[in-house]
Amino acid sequence: MSLLAQASDVTRPTFWRIGHVGEALFYYLAAVAIAIFLYGVYDRFARYTRGSEDPRERVNDLAGRVVSAAKIVASNEKQFDRDRYAGVMHLFILWGFLTLLIGTTILAIDMDIWTKALGQPSFWTGDFYLAYSLVMDALGLLFVVGVGMALYRRYWAKTDRLYGKHTSAEDGLFLWTLFALGVGGYIQEGVRILGTSATRDVSFETASFVGWFTKDVLQIVGVTPEMATAAYAPLWWSHALLALAFIAAIPYAKPFHMISSFANVVTRDENAGSRLPRVPEDASPDEIGASDIDDFSWKQLLDHDACTKCGRCSSVCPANASGRNLDPRDVILDLKNYRESLDAGGEEKAIVADGGTSVIDASTMESCMSCMACMDACPVDIEHVTQFTEMNRRLTESGQMDENVQETMMDLFQNGNSFGDPARKRPDWVEDLDFDVPDAREQEVEFLWYVGDYPSYDERNKKVARSLARILHESNVSYGILYEDEQNDGNDVRRVGEEGLFEMLAEDNIEAFESCDYEKIVTTDPHSYNTFSNEYDQFGFENTDAVYHYTQVVEELVTNDRLGLSGTELDYTVTYHDPCHLGRYNGEFEAPREVIRATGVTLDEMPRNRSNSFCCGGGGGGLWMDFDEEPKPSEERIREALEDTDAGADIDRFVVACPMCMTMYEDGRKTGSFEDQIEITDIAELVVEALAASETPRNERAA
C-alpha cells in the first residue's frame, strides 16, 4: 500500500528538527523583528509630517489612487520604458518577492490561526499543497533569476547609470541579501527533501521542482539523508535569521523603497512640473522657496525616500549629458542625506546658495532646463522640477540669480519682453506681409493668436511668425493678434524662480485676453501653450480648455482640406524634434507629425522621440544664460539627426515647432559646424513651402 494513500500525507513537516524551544524562540524573534519594522515605518512617515503642507491634493479619492498605483507597480510599465532588460529584471524580482511573501503568509495562517487558534485540520495538504509548492518554486525561481540579472548588471556589465556619488556598500548588500534568501531557500528545501526521504515517501515533492533538483544535485555530490538531516537545523536557522534581519532592516535602509516608492506613486500629481504651485499670497520674502529642509512639503520629503538610486533621471538629463553641474539623482539624494544628518544632530546648512557651502549649489539649479525628462523617466514618480523650482525661488528672493537672467528679468519687468525692446515694436514683423493681420482688440475673432516674444522680436523667428500668418490667412480662418498689448507668457520666468514677475505678466496677459472677443487662443510657442493651459487659471483665467498650439490648429485645417495640400509632395527627407513643452509636458505628439506628413516630405524619426525627446537646452531660462558645456545639447541633437537616424546624412531638414528650439538649433548648427549639412525649419515654414508647391489655386480652397 502506497504511503500516498491519504491526502493528509501530501504535505511537509514544519519546524522539522527545530523543536518546541526553537519554535518558541523563532516566534519571539519574529515578533521583535516585526516590532522593529513597524516602529521604523511609523518613524519614517511621522518624519514627513514635519514637512510643509503640500499645495496639491494628494490623498483625494484614495481608493482610486491605490488601484491606479497598484496597476502601475504590478505591470512594471515604467520599468520597461526605455529599458526592457530592467523591466524584465524588476518584474521577476517584484512578483517573485510578492509570491514568496504571500506564500509565507498563507503558511502562517494555516499554522498559527487555522490549526492552532481555531482548531481546524490543516488545509496545507493534498492538491493545495502540491499547487502551493509548484507556484512557490516557479515564482521563487524567477525571483532568483531577477536578482541574478541585477547582480550581473551591477558587477559584470557595470551599467553606468547605477553608479554615482551616492553608490555605497548598502546597494550591493541589498542585492546579495535578496540573492542569499532566494538561493538559501532552495538549498534548505533540497536538504529537507533529502533528509526526510529516509523516513517517508517524498515522490510527491517533485511539485517543488527546484527543491527536487537541488536534492538531486546534493545526492550527486555525495550528500546522504543522514548528512542532510544533521545539516538542516543550522541551515534553517541561518535562513530564518537572515530573513528576520532583513524584515527588521527594511525601514532603515534601501529596502524601504518597496514601501516609499508605492506611497509615492499613490500620492503623485499627474500635472506636476507642467503646473507649478503658487506662492502663498501672504508669504514674506523669507518664506518663499526652500531655505530649510522642512520647507519642502511632506510629499517632497517622501520623494527623497522613494529614490532607488537607479540613475534613470541622470541618464536622460540633457544638462548632465552636456557637462553642466546637475545630476537630478544627486540633488534628491543630497537633500535626503542632509535631512538624515540633521536628524542625527549634524550641522545645519543653507539648502541652496552660491559658493559651495550649501546642500545644493546655485549653479546646479541654474543648469536645469526644466525639460522634465527626469520626471518622465523616473519609475517611482519623483517630482524633481517642483523641488528645483522651490530652490530657484529661494535663489531669486535672496538675490543670487544668474546675472544674465537678472538682466532679462529687468527687461521683462520694464518692457514686457525678454529682448528689452519697446512694446510698440512687437508687431513690426507684420510689415513685410502682403496682407493685413487683423487686430483682435478691435474685432470678433475665432482664434486669438498669441505670437510670443521670439516670433515678434527675433529676426529668424519672425520668418516663422510670417509663415503662420500666411497659413491662417490662406485658410480664411478668423484670427487676430494683440499687437503691442501682448506680453511675455512667463512660463520660463516662473521656472527660474521669479514668481512675482510671472504673476504680473500672467495678470496683464489675462486682462488683454479678456478685452477681446474670441473663441480660442492659438500660440506659436509650446511654452506659452503650457502655461496658458495649465497655470493661468491660478490667476482667474477661465478659458484654459480653449488654448491650442498652432500645430493642433493647422492639423485641423489640413484634415478639413482648408489648405489644399492634397497631393503635395516636397522632395525632402526630414526629421522632427519633439519640443519638451508640447510633447513631454502636454502629450501632444501626433498633430505636428500629421502636418509634416501632409506636406509630402519623408519623415524619418529621431531615435529619441516623443516623450523620450532630448531637450534643445533653452528651457528653464537656459536661453538667457551662458554655459561652459561640451557638447551643447543642440549640437548633440543635430549630430543625432545626421548620424543616428535611419536616413543619417541624407536628412535635409531638422524640423521644429518651437521658437526657442529654432534659436537653440540655429546656434548649434553654427557652433557645431553643421551649416553645410542640414537646415533648421519650422513646421509653419514647411507648410508654406508646400502651399507654394501646391497646384491647387488658392482662390479655390474651401472658405
Secondary structure, 3 states (H helix, E strand, C coil): CCCCCCHHHCCCCCCCCCHHHHHHHHHHHHHHHHHHHHHHHHHHHHHHCCCECCCCCCCCCHHHHHHHHHHHHHHCHHHHCCCHHHHHHHHHHHHHHHHHHHHHHHHHHHHHHHHCCCCCCCCCCHHHHHHHHHHHHHHHHHHHHHHHHHHHHHHHCCCHHHCCCCCCHHHHHHHHHHHHHHHHHHHHHHHHHHHHCCCCCCHHHHHCHHHHHHHHHHHHCCCCHHHHHHHHHHHHHHHHHHHHHHHHHHHHCHHHHHHHHHHHHHCCCCCCCCCCCCCCCCCCHHHCCCCCHHHCEHHHHHHHHHCCCCCHHHHHCHHHHCCCCCCHHHHHHHHHHHHHHHHCCCCCCCCEECCCCCCEEHHHHHHCCCCCHHHHHCCCCCCHHHHHHHHHHHHHHCCCCCHHHHHHHHHHHHHCCCCCCCHHHHHHHHHHCCCCCCECCCCCEEEEEECCHHHHHCHHHHHHHHHHHHHHHHCCCCEEECHHHCCCCCHHHHHCCCHHHHHHHHHHHHHHHHCCCEEEEEECCHHHHHHHHHCHHHHCCCCHHHEEEHHHHHHHHHHCCCCCCCCCCCCCEEEECCCCCCCCCCCCCHHHHHHHHHCCCEECCCCCCHHHCCCCCCCCCHHHCCCCCCCCHHHHHHHHHHHCCCCHHHCCEEEECCHHHHHHHHHHHHHCCCCCCCEEEEHHHHHHHHHHHCCCCHHHCCC
